[in-house]
């Protein structure tokens, strides 16, 4: 499979057996956010050396969103790719 981006072959990401099992479990879970399931699918598809364009078509996202997920994985692993960091928003206040 060729990845059109810069004429390179689609490079896969390396997942351990435990990581792959965890991601597959995430894709079957019914109580987590849909975006987490989508991100888990992106990582699994890339581990199978699918191109970024093919992944984007399969999960229904644009190419930039797929590349962002892969970048987050490369920088901080599975948890970083699946879950968003807390935002800068206002801290919650508990009132009487």
VOTIGU-730406 format. One record per atom (N, C-alpha, C): atom name; x, y, z. Coordinates in steps of 0.2 Angstrom, whole numbers. Layout:
<nodes>
+------+-------+-------+-------+
: atom :     x :     y :     z :
+------+-------+-------+-------+
:   CA :     X :     Y :     Z :
...
+------+-------+-------+-------+
</nodes>
This chain:
<nodes>
+------+-------+-------+-------+
: atom :     x :     y :     z :
+------+-------+-------+-------+
:    N :     4 :    -6 :     0 :
:   CA :     0 :     0 :     0 :
:    C :     4 :     6 :     0 :
:    N :     3 :    11 :    -4 :
:   CA :     7 :    17 :    -5 :
:    C :     3 :    22 :    -1 :
:    N :     7 :    26 :     3 :
:   CA :     4 :    32 :     6 :
:    C :     6 :    38 :     1 :
:    N :     1 :    42 :    -1 :
:   CA :     2 :    47 :    -6 :
:    C :     6 :    52 :    -3 :
:    N :     6 :    54 :     3 :
:   CA :    10 :    59 :     7 :
:    C :    17 :    58 :     6 :
:    N :    20 :    62 :     2 :
:   CA :    28 :    62 :     1 :
:    C :    30 :    56 :    -2 :
:    N :    26 :    52 :    -5 :
:   CA :    28 :    46 :    -9 :
:    C :    31 :    40 :    -5 :
:    N :    30 :    41 :     1 :
:   CA :    32 :    35 :     6 :
:    C :    28 :    30 :     6 :
:    N :    30 :    24 :     8 :
:   CA :    26 :    18 :     9 :
:    C :    23 :    19 :    16 :
:    N :    17 :    17 :    17 :
:   CA :    13 :    18 :    24 :
:    C :    17 :    14 :    29 :
:    N :    20 :    18 :    34 :
:   CA :    23 :    14 :    39 :
:    C :    19 :    12 :    45 :
:    N :    19 :     7 :    48 :
:   CA :    15 :     5 :    53 :
:    C :    18 :     7 :    60 :
:    N :    14 :     6 :    65 :
:   CA :    16 :     8 :    71 :
:    C :    17 :     1 :    75 :
:    N :    21 :     0 :    80 :
:   CA :    22 :    -6 :    83 :
:    C :    18 :    -6 :    89 :
:    N :    14 :   -11 :    90 :
:   CA :    10 :   -12 :    96 :
:    C :    12 :   -19 :    99 :
:    N :    12 :   -19 :   106 :
:   CA :    13 :   -26 :   109 :
:    C :     7 :   -29 :   109 :
:    N :     7 :   -36 :   111 :
:   CA :     1 :   -40 :   111 :
:    C :    -4 :   -37 :   116 :
:    N :    -2 :   -34 :   122 :
:   CA :    -6 :   -31 :   127 :
:    C :    -9 :   -25 :   124 :
:    N :    -5 :   -21 :   121 :
:   CA :    -8 :   -15 :   118 :
:    C :   -13 :   -16 :   113 :
:    N :   -12 :   -21 :   109 :
:   CA :   -17 :   -23 :   104 :
:    C :   -24 :   -25 :   107 :
:    N :   -23 :   -30 :   112 :
:   CA :   -29 :   -32 :   116 :
:    C :   -33 :   -26 :   119 :
:    N :   -29 :   -22 :   122 :
:   CA :   -32 :   -16 :   125 :
:    C :   -36 :   -12 :   120 :
:    N :   -33 :   -10 :   114 :
:   CA :   -37 :    -6 :   109 :
:    C :   -43 :   -10 :   106 :
:    N :   -42 :   -17 :   105 :
:   CA :   -48 :   -20 :   103 :
:    C :   -53 :   -20 :   108 :
:    N :   -52 :   -21 :   114 :
:   CA :   -57 :   -20 :   120 :
:    C :   -60 :   -14 :   119 :
:    N :   -56 :    -8 :   118 :
:   CA :   -59 :    -1 :   118 :
:    C :   -64 :    -1 :   112 :
:    N :   -63 :    -4 :   107 :
:   CA :   -67 :    -4 :   101 :
:    C :   -74 :    -7 :   102 :
:    N :   -74 :   -12 :   107 :
:   CA :   -80 :   -16 :   108 :
:    C :   -84 :   -13 :   114 :
:    N :   -81 :    -9 :   118 :
:   CA :   -84 :    -6 :   124 :
:    C :   -90 :    -2 :   122 :
:    N :   -95 :    -3 :   126 :
:   CA :  -101 :     1 :   124 :
:    C :  -102 :     7 :   129 :
:    N :   -98 :     8 :   134 :
:   CA :   -99 :    14 :   138 :
:    C :   -94 :    19 :   138 :
:    N :   -90 :    19 :   132 :
:   CA :   -85 :    24 :   132 :
:    C :   -87 :    29 :   126 :
:    N :   -84 :    35 :   125 :
:   CA :   -85 :    39 :   120 :
:    C :   -84 :    37 :   113 :
:    N :   -88 :    39 :   108 :
:   CA :   -87 :    36 :   101 :
:    C :   -80 :    39 :    99 :
:    N :   -78 :    44 :   101 :
:   CA :   -72 :    47 :    98 :
:    C :   -66 :    43 :   101 :
:    N :   -66 :    40 :   107 :
:   CA :   -61 :    35 :   109 :
:    C :   -61 :    29 :   105 :
:    N :   -67 :    26 :   103 :
:   CA :   -67 :    20 :    99 :
:    C :   -64 :    22 :    92 :
:    N :   -66 :    27 :    90 :
:   CA :   -63 :    29 :    83 :
:    C :   -55 :    30 :    83 :
:    N :   -53 :    33 :    89 :
:   CA :   -45 :    33 :    89 :
:    C :   -42 :    27 :    90 :
:    N :   -45 :    22 :    94 :
:   CA :   -43 :    15 :    95 :
:    C :   -42 :    12 :    88 :
:    N :   -48 :    13 :    84 :
:   CA :   -48 :    10 :    77 :
:    C :   -42 :    12 :    73 :
:    N :   -41 :    19 :    73 :
:   CA :   -35 :    22 :    69 :
:    C :   -29 :    19 :    71 :
:    N :   -27 :    18 :    78 :
:   CA :   -21 :    15 :    80 :
:    C :   -21 :     8 :    77 :
:    N :   -26 :     4 :    78 :
:   CA :   -26 :    -3 :    75 :
:    C :   -25 :    -4 :    68 :
:    N :   -28 :     1 :    64 :
:   CA :   -28 :     0 :    57 :
:    C :   -20 :     2 :    55 :
:    N :   -18 :     7 :    58 :
:   CA :   -11 :     9 :    57 :
:    C :    -6 :     4 :    58 :
:    N :    -7 :     0 :    64 :
:   CA :    -3 :    -5 :    66 :
:    C :    -3 :   -11 :    60 :
:    N :    -8 :   -11 :    57 :
:   CA :    -9 :   -16 :    51 :
:    C :    -6 :   -13 :    44 :
:    N :    -3 :    -7 :    45 :
:   CA :     1 :    -4 :    39 :
:    C :    -4 :    -1 :    34 :
:    N :   -10 :     1 :    36 :
:   CA :   -15 :     4 :    32 :
:    C :   -13 :    11 :    31 :
:    N :   -14 :    14 :    25 :
:   CA :   -12 :    21 :    24 :
:    C :   -16 :    26 :    27 :
:    N :   -14 :    32 :    28 :
:   CA :   -18 :    37 :    32 :
:    C :   -24 :    39 :    28 :
:    N :   -24 :    39 :    21 :
:   CA :   -30 :    40 :    17 :
:    C :   -35 :    35 :    18 :
:    N :   -33 :    29 :    18 :
:   CA :   -37 :    23 :    19 :
:    C :   -40 :    23 :    26 :
:    N :   -36 :    25 :    31 :
:   CA :   -39 :    25 :    38 :
:    C :   -44 :    30 :    38 :
:    N :   -43 :    36 :    35 :
:   CA :   -47 :    42 :    35 :
:    C :   -54 :    40 :    32 :
:    N :   -54 :    36 :    27 :
:   CA :   -60 :    34 :    23 :
:    C :   -64 :    29 :    27 :
:    N :   -60 :    25 :    30 :
:   CA :   -63 :    19 :    34 :
:    C :   -67 :    22 :    41 :
:    N :   -64 :    26 :    44 :
:   CA :   -66 :    29 :    50 :
:    C :   -71 :    35 :    50 :
:    N :   -71 :    38 :    44 :
:   CA :   -75 :    44 :    42 :
:    C :   -72 :    50 :    45 :
:    N :   -66 :    51 :    45 :
:   CA :   -63 :    57 :    47 :
:    C :   -58 :    60 :    42 :
:    N :   -56 :    66 :    43 :
:   CA :   -52 :    69 :    38 :
:    C :   -44 :    67 :    39 :
:    N :   -40 :    67 :    34 :
:   CA :   -33 :    65 :    35 :
:    C :   -30 :    69 :    41 :
:    N :   -31 :    75 :    42 :
:   CA :   -28 :    79 :    47 :
:    C :   -29 :    76 :    54 :
:    N :   -36 :    74 :    55 :
:   CA :   -38 :    71 :    61 :
:    C :   -34 :    64 :    63 :
:    N :   -33 :    60 :    57 :
:   CA :   -30 :    54 :    58 :
:    C :   -22 :    55 :    60 :
:    N :   -19 :    60 :    56 :
:   CA :   -12 :    61 :    58 :
:    C :   -11 :    64 :    65 :
:    N :   -16 :    68 :    67 :
:   CA :   -16 :    71 :    74 :
:    C :   -16 :    65 :    79 :
:    N :   -20 :    60 :    78 :
:   CA :   -21 :    54 :    83 :
:    C :   -14 :    51 :    83 :
:    N :   -11 :    49 :    77 :
:   CA :    -5 :    46 :    76 :
:    C :     1 :    50 :    79 :
:    N :     1 :    56 :    79 :
:   CA :     6 :    61 :    82 :
:    C :     6 :    60 :    89 :
:    N :    -1 :    60 :    92 :
:   CA :    -1 :    60 :    99 :
:    C :     1 :    53 :   102 :
:    N :     0 :    48 :    98 :
:   CA :     2 :    41 :   100 :
:    C :    10 :    41 :   100 :
:    N :    13 :    44 :    95 :
:   CA :    20 :    44 :    94 :
:    C :    23 :    48 :   100 :
:    N :    20 :    53 :   102 :
:   CA :    23 :    58 :   107 :
:    C :    22 :    55 :   114 :
:    N :    16 :    51 :   115 :
:   CA :    15 :    49 :   122 :
:    C :    11 :    43 :   123 :
:    N :    11 :    38 :   118 :
:   CA :     8 :    32 :   119 :
:    C :     1 :    32 :   118 :
:    N :    -2 :    26 :   120 :
:   CA :    -9 :    24 :   118 :
:    C :   -14 :    29 :   122 :
:    N :   -13 :    30 :   129 :
:   CA :   -17 :    34 :   133 :
:    C :   -17 :    41 :   130 :
:    N :   -11 :    44 :   128 :
:   CA :   -11 :    51 :   125 :
:    C :   -15 :    51 :   119 :
:    N :   -15 :    46 :   115 :
:   CA :   -19 :    46 :   108 :
:    C :   -26 :    45 :   109 :
:    N :   -28 :    41 :   114 :
:   CA :   -35 :    40 :   115 :
:    C :   -39 :    45 :   119 :
:    N :   -36 :    48 :   124 :
:   CA :   -40 :    53 :   128 :
:    C :   -37 :    60 :   128 :
:    N :   -41 :    65 :   128 :
:   CA :   -39 :    72 :   128 :
:    C :   -36 :    74 :   134 :
:    N :   -31 :    78 :   134 :
:   CA :   -29 :    81 :   141 :
:    C :   -34 :    86 :   143 :
:    N :   -34 :    87 :   150 :
:   CA :   -39 :    92 :   152 :
:    C :   -38 :    99 :   149 :
:    N :   -44 :   102 :   148 :
:   CA :   -43 :   109 :   145 :
:    C :   -41 :   114 :   149 :
:    N :   -40 :   120 :   147 :
:   CA :   -39 :   126 :   151 :
:    C :   -45 :   129 :   154 :
:    N :   -50 :   127 :   153 :
:   CA :   -57 :   130 :   155 :
:    C :   -57 :   132 :   162 :
:    N :   -62 :   135 :   164 :
:   CA :   -63 :   137 :   171 :
:    C :   -63 :   131 :   176 :
:    N :   -60 :   131 :   182 :
:   CA :   -61 :   126 :   186 :
:    C :   -68 :   125 :   189 :
:    N :   -70 :   119 :   191 :
:   CA :   -76 :   118 :   193 :
:    C :   -77 :   121 :   200 :
:    N :   -82 :   124 :   202 :
:   CA :   -83 :   126 :   209 :
:    C :   -89 :   123 :   212 :
:    N :   -88 :   121 :   218 :
:   CA :   -93 :   118 :   222 :
:    C :   -96 :   123 :   227 :
:    N :  -103 :   124 :   226 :
:   CA :  -106 :   129 :   230 :
:    C :  -111 :   126 :   235 :
:    N :  -113 :   130 :   240 :
:   CA :  -117 :   127 :   245 :
:    C :  -124 :   126 :   242 :
+------+-------+-------+-------+
</nodes>
